[in-house]
Every structure is written in C-alpha cells, then in structure tokens.
C-alpha cells in the first residue's frame, strides 16, 4: 500500500512542481500545496495517481467537489480540466501573465478557479524575476 507521503511525492513529481491548474510554483506560496482529487471521492473518484493532481490551496478550495462548470462563452456545462487526462497546452495559453482558455474546458476551468485573480497575476510577475515564469512543461 502506498502511503500518503509517497503519493504526494509522486504527484508533485508528475506536476514538475507548479499547481497543475493555475501553474504557480509552491516556492513562492505561503502555504503547502494539496493532493487534489480531479474527480472527488464523493463523485466516485479514487485516490490513485490517475485521479490526483498537485494543486495550490486556492485552486483546490475553489474547485472543491466540482467536476464541471459552465463555459462562459457558450453557457454549456463542460467537465473541468483534468490534469491526468487533459494536456494543459491544449486547453490554455498565456497572454502575458494571464491564462486564456482556448477551449470550453479551458474557459470553464479558468472562470471557475479564478485563474487570473490579481494575486495570481502578481505571483506570476514575481516568478518571472526568479526565472520561474512562464512555467516549463
């Protein structure tokens, strides 16, 4: 059986350090990142590598037990971005320090998780001074 600490290490390694949603690095955060269930156990998701993501507290708390959200452009409910089954660059792009949703999934996730909150923008600006922005995939 894999311990929680082992799972955290494996998921952090898969993520290559940044939050798998907003892409901020843990190094400049005031809080420890969380193991996040892409599909929460309350919705039938398991605690295995294929369902776990590395998330900053802000993304994890905003996502909560949600698995879908409304695309602000079409109004259609779509699944939220899933770090193990989706590729970040397929759904998002950078516009300076802002994350732009390229797809319905990207737009819904960016809106639901508030990926362009002013605090996140400031963190990305600070990360650039340390060579951490834009993140490497």
C-alpha positions as CSV (number, residue, x, y, z in Angstrom):
1,X,0.0,0.0,0.0
2,X,1.3,3.4,-0.9
3,X,1.5,6.0,1.9
4,X,0.0,9.5,1.6
5,X,3.5,10.9,1.7
6,X,4.6,8.6,-1.2
7,X,1.5,9.7,-3.2
8,X,2.3,13.4,-2.6
9,X,5.9,12.9,-3.8
10,X,4.7,11.0,-6.9
11,X,2.0,13.6,-7.8
12,X,4.4,16.5,-7.2
13,X,6.9,14.8,-9.5
14,X,4.3,14.3,-12.2
15,X,3.4,18.0,-11.8
16,X,7.0,19.1,-12.0
17,X,6.3,21.5,-9.1
18,X,3.7,24.0,-10.2
19,X,0.0,23.9,-9.5
20,X,-1.5,21.8,-12.3
21,X,-4.3,24.3,-12.7
22,X,-3.0,27.9,-12.3
23,X,0.7,26.9,-12.8
24,X,2.0,29.0,-9.9
25,X,5.0,27.4,-8.1
26,X,4.9,26.3,-4.5
27,X,8.2,28.0,-3.8
28,X,6.6,31.5,-3.7
29,X,3.4,30.4,-1.9
30,X,2.8,30.9,1.7
31,X,1.1,27.5,2.0
32,X,1.8,23.9,1.1
33,X,0.2,22.5,-2.0
34,X,-2.5,19.9,-1.7
35,X,-3.2,16.5,-3.2
36,X,-6.4,17.2,-5.1
37,X,-8.8,14.7,-6.5
38,X,-9.7,15.6,-10.0
39,X,-12.8,13.5,-9.5
40,X,-13.6,13.7,-5.8
41,X,-14.3,10.5,-3.9
42,X,-17.8,11.9,-3.2
43,X,-18.3,11.7,-7.0
44,X,-16.8,8.2,-7.4
45,X,-13.1,9.2,-7.9
46,X,-10.3,7.1,-6.4
47,X,-7.1,8.0,-4.6
48,X,-4.7,6.9,-7.3
49,X,-2.2,8.6,-9.4
50,X,-4.6,8.8,-12.4
51,X,-7.0,10.9,-10.3
52,X,-4.7,13.0,-8.2
53,X,-3.4,16.4,-9.0
54,X,-0.9,18.9,-7.4
55,X,-2.9,22.0,-6.6
56,X,-2.3,25.2,-4.8
57,X,-4.7,25.9,-1.9
58,X,-6.6,28.5,-3.9
59,X,-7.3,26.1,-6.8
60,X,-8.1,23.2,-4.6
61,X,-10.5,25.2,-2.4
62,X,-12.3,26.8,-5.3
63,X,-12.6,23.5,-7.1
64,X,-13.9,21.7,-4.0
65,X,-16.0,18.8,-5.2
66,X,-16.9,20.2,-8.6
67,X,-16.3,18.2,-11.7
68,X,-17.9,20.5,-14.3
69,X,-18.7,24.2,-14.9
70,X,-20.3,26.4,-17.4
71,X,-18.3,27.7,-20.4
72,X,-18.8,31.5,-20.2
73,X,-18.9,31.8,-24.0
74,X,-21.5,29.1,-24.8
75,X,-23.2,28.6,-21.4
76,X,-22.8,24.8,-21.9
77,X,-21.8,22.8,-18.9
78,X,-18.5,21.0,-19.6
79,X,-16.0,19.0,-17.5
80,X,-13.3,20.9,-15.6
81,X,-9.7,20.4,-16.7
82,X,-8.4,17.1,-15.5
83,X,-4.5,17.1,-15.2
84,X,-4.1,13.4,-15.8
85,X,-6.4,13.1,-18.9
86,X,-6.1,16.5,-20.5
87,X,-3.0,18.4,-21.7
88,X,-2.7,21.9,-20.3
89,X,-1.5,23.5,-23.5
90,X,-4.5,22.1,-25.4
91,X,-6.9,24.0,-23.2
92,X,-4.9,27.1,-22.1
93,X,-2.4,29.6,-23.4
94,X,-0.6,32.6,-21.9
95,X,-1.4,36.2,-22.7
96,X,1.5,37.8,-20.8
97,X,0.6,36.8,-17.2
98,X,-3.0,35.8,-17.9
99,X,-4.3,32.3,-18.6
100,X,-6.6,32.3,-21.6
101,X,-9.0,29.4,-22.1
102,X,-8.7,28.0,-25.6
103,X,-11.5,25.5,-25.3
104,X,-14.8,25.3,-23.5
105,X,-13.0,23.2,-20.8
106,X,-10.2,25.8,-20.5
107,X,-12.7,28.7,-20.3
108,X,-14.9,27.0,-17.8
109,X,-11.9,26.0,-15.6
110,X,-10.3,29.4,-15.8
111,X,-13.5,31.1,-14.7
112,X,-14.5,28.5,-12.0
113,X,-11.0,28.5,-10.5
114,X,-10.4,32.3,-11.0
115,X,-7.1,31.5,-12.6
116,X,-6.5,35.2,-13.3
117,X,-7.2,36.6,-9.9
118,X,-5.0,39.7,-9.3
119,X,-3.0,37.9,-6.6
120,X,-2.1,35.1,-9.1
121,X,-1.0,37.7,-11.7
122,X,1.3,39.3,-9.1
123,X,2.7,35.9,-8.2
124,X,3.5,35.2,-11.9
125,X,5.2,38.6,-12.1
126,X,7.3,37.7,-9.1
127,X,8.0,34.3,-10.5
128,X,9.4,35.8,-13.7
129,X,12.1,37.6,-11.6
130,X,13.2,34.2,-10.3
131,X,13.1,32.5,-13.7
132,X,10.0,30.5,-12.8
133,X,7.7,32.1,-15.3
134,X,6.5,31.1,-17.8
135,X,6.5,27.6,-16.4
136,X,8.2,24.9,-18.4
137,X,6.1,21.9,-19.4
